[in-house]
Amino acid sequence: MGDTYQTVKVAAVQAASVFLDREGSTAKACSLIREAGRNGAQVIGFPEGFIPAHPIWYHHHAATGAIANRLAVELFKNAVEIPGPEIEALCAAAREASAYVVIGVCEKLPRTLGTMFNSQVFIGPDGTFLGKHQKIMPTVGERLVHMGGFGDTLHAFPTSFGPMSGLICGENSNPLAIFAMTAEGSRIHVMSWPNHFPTSGDPMRNRVSIDSQAFAQMSKAFVVSACGTVDEDVIRKLQASPEGEKFLRSADCCGGSVIVAPNSRIIAGPMGAEEGILYANCNIELGINMKLRHDFAGHYNRPDIFQLQVNRNIPQIYTIAGVEEKPALPGSDGAVTPGLKRRHALASPPKQLPPAASAPKAHGGARSAPKRVRRKKAN
């Protein structure tokens, strides 16, 4: 009878965040997850930075200006901690929908006042938090608020239908990142895209279609591209110039969600600038047909010529050595707060004396006391 490969119904959510509102964006995401689940979606992809927003203000305001700084502070105040209540709510929605969910969030380090990552969160249909991917290199204005992730989050995730991967925006045109996901055997790949690209560039929808089809051609995976869009609330809060407002209201500036098959054909979309959910059925067996032709991480490669190494080590910028481990200091409320684990040097075991230096033993096996030798005085 042989192996069987299922058909998976996927969904690309195209929607605007509740701009810089963590709780509002989370509630909207959960509602969209439940809607897609009711319509039979087994994989649901969301745009980049959906909770609470993507920093698109840098396309409209000076990076060091008052408006950009104020919005950046609001971004941090509304960023998501992992784990945290927003992740718990998303997991509950995924469990209710019985679907895998990949959603973009602005992640901040817990218990800090700085450092954010542009991340994708992966959740299983049973509501399990599977892990995250942190964008390895922030793009354009993102560099002002986001830190690049490390290789520990650059990998595919196991699912009931095989490996599933995700990358964020410009990563989806990074040849080495594409090959890494191809080598991981990705069968369904989720691309998360922002609300729009810089006003000076080509419309985002052009790049989305090109990158989605190119990724499918190289990886032989189904590609779910979920794009953000804007609404009147976003336009109002951005405080863009009249020219910027005209751009944001253009049907070409945002949206463009699309779903592509392993043969590079578009099977759903592209969408316009409207909010909505795009669906498609993905027959995983089609990937076999295409890999018989090109398997770039298998028979259609030359490992004696081409090799890629991914470093999954996390660099440590702060460690403590040479001190004994101490208990965490009590917090202001008297409770013990989690402290940093201190690294301390291990003491070397005492060296054993060589046999020649050992004390003499009595015939009975017991250790005898050393004999005193009296010296005679000279006359």
GIUR-V257339 format. One record per backbone hydrogen bond with DSSP energy under -1.0 kcal/mol. NH is the residue of the N-H (numbers start at 1). CO is the residue of the C=O. E is the energy in kcal/mol with one decimal. If there is no record, write none. Layout:
BEGIN
((NH;CO;E) (NH;CO;E))
END
This chain:
BEGIN
((8;282;-2.8) (10;280;-2.9) (11;43;-2.3) (12;278;-2.6) (13;45;-3.1) (14;276;-2.9) (19;17;-1.4) (20;52;-1.4) (21;18;-2.0) (25;21;-2.9) (26;22;-2.2) (27;23;-2.3) (28;24;-2.1) (29;25;-2.5) (30;26;-2.5) (31;27;-2.0) (32;28;-2.2) (33;29;-2.4) (34;30;-2.2) (35;31;-2.1) (36;32;-2.6) (37;33;-2.4) (38;34;-2.3) (39;35;-1.2) (40;37;-1.8) (41;36;-2.4) (42;9;-3.5) (43;9;-1.3) (44;100;-2.6) (45;11;-3.0) (46;102;-2.2) (48;193;-2.2) (51;104;-1.6) (56;54;-2.9) (58;55;-1.2) (59;56;-1.8) (60;57;-1.9) (61;57;-2.1) (65;62;-1.5) (69;65;-2.3) (70;66;-2.3) (71;67;-2.4) (72;68;-2.2) (73;69;-2.1) (74;70;-2.0) (75;71;-2.0) (76;72;-1.9) (77;73;-2.4) (78;74;-1.5) (79;76;-1.3) (80;106;-3.3) (88;84;-2.0) (89;85;-2.1) (90;86;-2.2) (91;87;-2.5) (92;88;-2.0) (93;89;-2.0) (94;90;-2.5) (95;91;-2.2) (96;92;-2.1) (97;93;-2.3) (98;94;-1.3) (99;94;-1.8) (100;42;-3.1) (101;123;-2.0) (102;44;-2.6) (103;121;-2.0) (104;47;-1.3) (105;119;-2.7) (106;51;-2.8) (107;117;-2.7) (108;80;-2.5) (109;115;-1.7) (112;109;-1.1) (117;107;-3.1) (119;105;-2.5) (120;133;-2.7) (121;103;-2.9) (122;131;-2.8) (123;101;-2.3) (124;128;-3.1) (127;124;-2.1) (130;122;-2.2) (131;122;-1.4) (133;120;-2.5) (135;118;-3.4) (142;139;-2.4) (143;140;-1.7) (144;141;-1.8) (145;142;-1.8) (146;142;-3.4) (147;116;-3.3) (149;135;-2.6) (153;150;-1.5) (154;151;-1.4) (155;153;-1.1) (157;164;-3.4) (162;159;-1.0) (164;157;-2.5) (165;188;-2.1) (167;190;-1.7) (169;192;-2.6) (171;168;-2.4) (172;169;-2.2) (173;170;-1.9) (174;171;-1.7) (178;174;-2.7) (179;175;-2.1) (180;176;-2.3) (181;177;-2.1) (182;178;-2.1) (183;179;-3.1) (184;180;-1.3) (185;182;-1.5) (186;181;-1.9) (187;163;-2.9) (188;163;-1.0) (189;222;-3.2) (190;165;-2.3) (191;224;-2.8) (192;167;-1.7) (193;226;-2.6) (201;198;-1.7) (206;203;-1.2) (207;203;-1.0) (208;204;-2.4) (209;205;-2.0) (210;206;-2.0) (211;207;-3.2) (212;208;-2.3) (213;209;-2.1) (214;210;-2.4) (215;211;-2.7) (216;212;-2.0) (217;213;-2.1) (218;214;-2.1) (219;215;-3.0) (220;216;-2.2) (222;187;-2.6) (223;260;-2.7) (224;189;-3.1) (225;258;-2.7) (226;191;-2.7) (228;194;-2.0) (235;231;-2.2) (236;232;-2.5) (237;233;-2.3) (238;234;-2.0) (245;241;-3.0) (246;242;-2.0) (247;243;-1.9) (248;244;-2.5) (249;245;-1.6) (250;247;-1.3) (253;250;-1.2) (255;228;-1.6) (256;272;-1.2) (258;225;-1.4) (259;268;-2.4) (260;223;-2.4) (261;265;-2.7) (264;261;-2.1) (267;259;-2.5) (268;259;-1.3) (271;257;-1.9) (276;14;-2.8) (278;12;-2.6) (280;10;-1.7) (282;8;-3.0) (284;6;-1.7) (286;283;-2.2) (287;284;-1.7) (288;285;-1.0) (289;285;-1.3) (290;286;-1.8) (291;287;-2.2) (292;288;-1.7) (294;290;-2.3) (298;295;-2.3) (300;295;-2.2) (301;298;-1.3) (305;302;-2.5) (306;302;-3.1) (331;335;-4.3) (334;331;-1.8) (337;329;-1.2) (357;354;-1.7) (358;355;-1.5) (362;366;-3.1) (365;362;-1.9))
END
